[in-house]
Amino acid sequence: MQLAIHTLDDAPADSRAVLEGITADFGLLPNLPAAAALSPALLTGFDGMRRAVATAKLDPVLVEVAGVAVGVAVDNRYGVAFHCTRLGRLGFDETQIKLLRAGAVPTDATAAAVAALAREVVLNRGKVSDSALAAATAAGLSAEAVLEVVLECAFASLVGLIDNIAGHIELDAILVPQAWSPEDQQH
């Protein structure tokens, strides 16, 4: 399905206030919510989840690690590019970002536990193995942190659903350097 990338001027009236808030937060209107704007209900849900993730106590690097892991697991090109861009801006090691993009686990134990947990959450629809939960606990994640990983997984899954149903939304210029495709994974 082809989704138009709306502007603040041509978006449905019921989506404009949400788009204005997103634009204020990012300094630009990203293409994914601009495309989702066709459905004010979907856009409102997207923005609510985005804002909820922003309130998480989980280290922002770990939130982005979870986002990349989910994006790779569900072939979400927009999400992988977005989260890798954010990881780079947060100073996360480029070698570790490359591992995540390839579907491998990072060498940092906590990031590895979060990536593995996020992958299991999304691929197994929340039926996470005891070993993944034990690894998360061993890496220092509290029950609250595990639940915040689940929140990011839900949000990243929503982004993936939108991106995939639209046949891949055009990446914003700031995301292009982190463009990704499923062929980038290890086999």
C-alpha positions as CSV (number, residue, x, y, z in Angstrom):
1,M,0.0,0.0,0.0
2,Q,1.4,3.4,-0.9
3,L,1.1,6.0,1.8
4,A,1.6,9.6,1.1
5,I,4.1,11.4,3.3
6,H,2.0,14.3,4.6
7,T,3.1,17.8,5.6
8,L,1.7,19.9,8.4
9,D,-0.3,21.7,5.7
10,D,-1.9,18.7,3.9
11,A,-2.3,16.2,6.7
12,P,-5.8,15.4,7.8
13,A,-7.0,18.1,10.2
14,D,-7.3,15.6,13.1
15,S,-3.6,14.6,12.7
16,R,-2.1,18.1,12.6
17,A,-1.8,18.8,16.4
18,V,0.0,15.5,16.9
19,L,2.3,16.1,13.9
20,E,3.1,19.6,15.3
21,G,4.1,18.0,18.6
22,I,6.3,15.4,16.9
23,T,7.9,18.2,14.8
24,A,8.6,20.2,17.9
25,D,10.2,17.3,19.6
26,F,12.4,16.3,16.6
27,G,13.0,19.7,14.9
28,L,11.6,18.1,11.7
29,L,8.6,16.0,10.8
30,P,9.9,12.4,10.3
31,N,8.4,10.5,7.3
32,L,7.0,7.6,9.2
33,P,4.6,9.6,11.4
34,A,3.9,11.8,8.4
35,A,2.8,8.7,6.5
36,A,0.8,7.4,9.5
37,A,-1.1,10.7,9.7
38,L,-3.6,9.4,7.2
39,S,-5.2,7.7,10.2
40,P,-5.5,10.1,13.1
41,A,-6.2,7.2,15.4
42,L,-3.1,5.3,14.4
43,L,-1.0,8.5,14.7
44,T,-2.3,9.2,18.1
45,G,-1.5,5.7,19.2
46,F,2.0,5.9,17.7
47,D,2.6,9.2,19.5
48,G,1.3,7.9,22.8
49,M,3.7,5.0,22.6
50,R,6.6,7.2,21.5
51,R,6.0,9.5,24.5
52,A,5.6,6.5,26.9
53,V,9.0,5.1,25.8
54,A,10.5,8.6,26.4
55,T,9.5,8.4,30.0
56,A,11.2,5.0,30.6
57,K,14.0,4.9,33.2
58,L,15.9,2.4,31.1
59,D,19.2,3.7,29.8
60,P,18.4,5.4,26.4
61,V,21.2,3.3,24.8
62,L,19.5,0.1,25.8
63,V,16.1,1.4,24.5
64,E,17.8,2.0,21.1
65,V,19.5,-1.4,21.3
66,A,16.1,-3.0,21.8
67,G,14.7,-1.0,18.9
68,V,17.4,-2.2,16.5
69,A,17.0,-5.8,17.6
70,V,13.3,-5.7,16.9
71,G,13.8,-3.9,13.6
72,V,16.2,-6.5,12.4
73,A,13.9,-9.3,13.6
74,V,10.8,-8.0,11.8
75,D,12.6,-6.6,8.7
76,N,11.8,-3.0,9.6
77,R,14.1,-0.9,7.5
78,Y,12.9,2.5,8.8
79,G,13.2,1.4,12.4
80,V,16.7,0.0,12.0
81,A,17.9,3.2,10.4
82,F,16.2,5.3,13.0
83,H,17.5,3.4,16.0
84,C,21.1,3.1,14.6
85,T,21.1,6.8,14.0
86,R,20.1,7.4,17.6
87,L,22.7,5.0,18.9
88,G,25.4,6.8,17.0
89,R,24.2,10.1,18.4
90,L,24.3,8.6,21.9
91,G,27.9,7.6,21.4
92,F,27.4,3.8,21.2
93,D,30.3,2.1,19.6
94,E,30.0,1.8,15.8
95,T,31.4,-1.8,15.9
96,Q,28.6,-2.7,18.2
97,I,26.0,-1.0,16.0
98,K,27.3,-3.1,13.1
99,L,26.8,-6.3,15.1
100,L,23.2,-5.3,15.9
101,R,22.5,-4.5,12.3
102,A,23.8,-7.9,11.3
103,G,21.5,-9.6,13.7
104,A,24.4,-10.5,16.0
105,V,24.6,-9.7,19.7
106,P,26.9,-6.9,20.9
107,T,29.9,-7.7,23.1
108,D,28.6,-5.6,26.0
109,A,26.8,-8.0,28.3
110,T,23.9,-5.7,29.1
111,A,23.3,-4.6,25.5
112,A,23.6,-8.3,24.5
113,A,21.0,-9.3,27.1
114,V,18.6,-6.5,26.0
115,A,19.0,-7.4,22.3
116,A,18.4,-11.1,22.9
117,L,15.4,-10.3,25.1
118,A,13.9,-7.9,22.6
119,R,14.4,-10.4,19.8
120,E,12.6,-13.1,21.8
121,V,9.8,-10.8,22.9
122,V,8.9,-9.9,19.3
123,L,9.6,-13.2,17.6
124,N,7.9,-15.3,20.3
125,R,5.1,-12.8,21.0
126,G,6.1,-12.4,24.6
127,K,6.8,-16.0,25.3
128,V,10.3,-15.4,26.5
129,S,12.6,-18.2,27.6
130,D,13.8,-18.6,31.1
131,S,17.4,-18.3,29.9
132,A,16.7,-14.9,28.2
133,L,15.1,-13.6,31.4
134,A,18.0,-15.0,33.5
135,A,20.5,-13.3,31.2
136,A,18.6,-10.0,31.6
137,T,18.7,-10.4,35.4
138,A,22.4,-11.4,35.4
139,A,23.1,-8.3,33.2
140,G,21.6,-6.1,36.0
141,L,18.1,-5.5,34.5
142,S,15.3,-5.1,37.1
143,A,11.8,-6.3,36.4
144,E,10.9,-2.7,35.7
145,A,13.7,-2.5,33.1
146,V,12.5,-5.8,31.4
147,L,9.0,-4.3,31.2
148,E,10.4,-1.1,29.6
149,V,12.2,-3.3,27.0
150,V,8.8,-4.9,26.3
151,L,7.3,-1.4,25.8
152,E,10.1,-0.5,23.3
153,C,9.4,-3.8,21.6
154,A,5.7,-3.0,21.2
155,F,6.5,0.5,19.9
156,A,9.2,-0.8,17.5
157,S,6.8,-3.5,16.3
158,L,4.2,-0.8,15.5
159,V,6.8,1.1,13.5
160,G,7.6,-2.1,11.7
161,L,4.0,-2.8,10.9
162,I,3.5,0.7,9.5
163,D,6.8,0.6,7.5
164,N,6.2,-2.9,6.1
165,I,2.5,-2.4,5.2
166,A,3.5,0.8,3.3
167,G,6.2,-1.1,1.4
168,H,8.9,0.8,3.2
169,I,8.6,4.4,3.8
170,E,11.2,6.7,2.3
171,L,14.0,7.3,4.9
172,D,14.4,10.8,6.1
173,A,17.7,12.4,4.9
174,I,19.2,12.1,8.4
175,L,18.5,8.3,8.4
176,V,19.9,7.5,5.0
177,P,23.5,6.9,6.2
178,Q,22.1,4.1,8.4
179,A,20.0,2.6,5.6
180,W,19.5,-1.2,6.2
181,S,18.0,-4.1,4.5
182,P,17.4,-7.8,5.6
183,E,20.3,-8.8,3.3
184,D,22.6,-7.0,5.8
185,Q,22.0,-9.8,8.4
186,Q,24.3,-12.7,9.1
187,H,23.2,-16.0,7.6
